[in-house]
């Protein structure tokens, strides 16, 4: 299964949640339509996010910004 997940939550909320639950993150970026694109470092981390945040997962794959430069490292 993919380590990438699109969530309806704001970027800061996803960042805080992953830190609290010790989910190792590779990439977090905002989506143009709202919400956040999250890529976990491990499949186990992605599974944990899907299990706990299942209701906040976007049902369709969202378009991402064409060029996005992430802020300071996670």
PATOR-219473 format. One record per residue (C-alpha): residue in three letters; z, x, y. Coordinates in nm, 4 decimals. Layout:
% PATOR-219473
{type:ALA | zz:Z | xx:X | yy:Y};
...
END
This chain:
% PATOR-219473
{type:UNK | zz:0.0000 | xx:0.0000 | yy:0.0000};
{type:UNK | zz:-0.0630 | xx:0.1108 | yy:0.3573};
{type:UNK | zz:0.2020 | xx:0.2826 | yy:0.5686};
{type:UNK | zz:0.0571 | xx:0.1123 | yy:0.8806};
{type:UNK | zz:0.2009 | xx:-0.2186 | yy:1.0010};
{type:UNK | zz:0.1246 | xx:-0.4327 | yy:1.3085};
{type:UNK | zz:0.4359 | xx:-0.6077 | yy:1.4397};
{type:UNK | zz:0.4866 | xx:-0.8761 | yy:1.7043};
{type:UNK | zz:0.7850 | xx:-0.6833 | yy:1.8451};
{type:UNK | zz:0.7803 | xx:-0.4658 | yy:2.1581};
{type:UNK | zz:0.7395 | xx:-0.0904 | yy:2.1135};
{type:UNK | zz:1.0948 | xx:-0.0107 | yy:2.2284};
{type:UNK | zz:1.2389 | xx:-0.2701 | yy:1.9890};
{type:UNK | zz:1.0475 | xx:-0.1187 | yy:1.6951};
{type:UNK | zz:1.1555 | xx:0.2321 | yy:1.7969};
{type:UNK | zz:1.5218 | xx:0.1236 | yy:1.8194};
{type:UNK | zz:1.5072 | xx:-0.0659 | yy:1.4901};
{type:UNK | zz:1.3503 | xx:0.2278 | yy:1.3020};
{type:UNK | zz:1.6095 | xx:0.4687 | yy:1.4428};
{type:UNK | zz:1.8951 | xx:0.2351 | yy:1.3482};
{type:UNK | zz:1.7663 | xx:0.1951 | yy:0.9913};
{type:UNK | zz:1.6612 | xx:0.5612 | yy:0.9563};
{type:UNK | zz:1.2944 | xx:0.4798 | yy:0.8938};
{type:UNK | zz:1.0851 | xx:0.7978 | yy:0.9430};
{type:UNK | zz:0.7964 | xx:0.7207 | yy:1.1794};
{type:UNK | zz:0.4634 | xx:0.8955 | yy:1.2172};
{type:UNK | zz:0.3136 | xx:0.6858 | yy:1.5004};
{type:UNK | zz:0.4211 | xx:0.3998 | yy:1.7246};
{type:UNK | zz:0.1775 | xx:0.2581 | yy:1.9789};
{type:UNK | zz:0.1426 | xx:-0.0666 | yy:2.1746};
{type:UNK | zz:-0.1367 | xx:-0.3094 | yy:2.0896};
{type:UNK | zz:-0.3671 | xx:-0.4553 | yy:2.3577};
{type:UNK | zz:-0.2862 | xx:-0.8105 | yy:2.2442};
{type:UNK | zz:0.0883 | xx:-0.7417 | yy:2.2549};
{type:UNK | zz:0.3081 | xx:-0.6136 | yy:1.9784};
{type:UNK | zz:0.3235 | xx:-0.2710 | yy:1.8199};
{type:UNK | zz:0.1271 | xx:-0.0648 | yy:1.5684};
{type:UNK | zz:0.3678 | xx:0.1297 | yy:1.3448};
{type:UNK | zz:0.2825 | xx:0.3985 | yy:1.0902};
{type:UNK | zz:0.5713 | xx:0.5122 | yy:0.8719};
{type:UNK | zz:0.5846 | xx:0.8620 | yy:0.7247};
{type:UNK | zz:0.6706 | xx:0.7330 | yy:0.3787};
{type:UNK | zz:0.5586 | xx:0.4375 | yy:0.1732};
{type:UNK | zz:0.9239 | xx:0.3580 | yy:0.1077};
{type:UNK | zz:0.9846 | xx:0.3334 | yy:0.4833};
{type:UNK | zz:0.6891 | xx:0.0980 | yy:0.5230};
{type:UNK | zz:0.8167 | xx:-0.1149 | yy:0.2344};
{type:UNK | zz:1.1585 | xx:-0.1361 | yy:0.4026};
{type:UNK | zz:0.9974 | xx:-0.2528 | yy:0.7285};
{type:UNK | zz:0.7915 | xx:-0.5149 | yy:0.5432};
{type:UNK | zz:1.0991 | xx:-0.6363 | yy:0.3575};
{type:UNK | zz:1.3275 | xx:-0.6632 | yy:0.6620};
{type:UNK | zz:1.0751 | xx:-0.7540 | yy:0.9342};
{type:UNK | zz:0.8371 | xx:-0.9677 | yy:0.7301};
{type:UNK | zz:0.8396 | xx:-1.2566 | yy:0.9792};
{type:UNK | zz:0.7350 | xx:-1.0223 | yy:1.2628};
{type:UNK | zz:0.4295 | xx:-0.8816 | yy:1.0817};
{type:UNK | zz:0.0999 | xx:-0.9895 | yy:1.2391};
{type:UNK | zz:-0.1137 | xx:-1.1816 | yy:0.9892};
{type:UNK | zz:-0.4417 | xx:-1.0150 | yy:1.0936};
{type:UNK | zz:-0.5295 | xx:-0.6522 | yy:1.1633};
{type:UNK | zz:-0.5159 | xx:-0.6120 | yy:1.5404};
{type:UNK | zz:-0.7525 | xx:-0.4116 | yy:1.7590};
{type:UNK | zz:-0.5948 | xx:-0.0946 | yy:1.8953};
{type:UNK | zz:-0.6540 | xx:0.0856 | yy:2.2223};
{type:UNK | zz:-0.9635 | xx:0.3016 | yy:2.1946};
{type:UNK | zz:-0.7890 | xx:0.6053 | yy:2.3413};
{type:UNK | zz:-0.4130 | xx:0.6103 | yy:2.3331};
{type:UNK | zz:-0.1901 | xx:0.9024 | yy:2.4197};
{type:UNK | zz:0.1583 | xx:0.8623 | yy:2.2788};
{type:UNK | zz:0.4614 | xx:0.9250 | yy:2.4919};
{type:UNK | zz:0.7234 | xx:1.1867 | yy:2.4003};
{type:UNK | zz:0.7799 | xx:1.2441 | yy:2.0265};
{type:UNK | zz:0.9774 | xx:0.9894 | yy:1.8331};
END
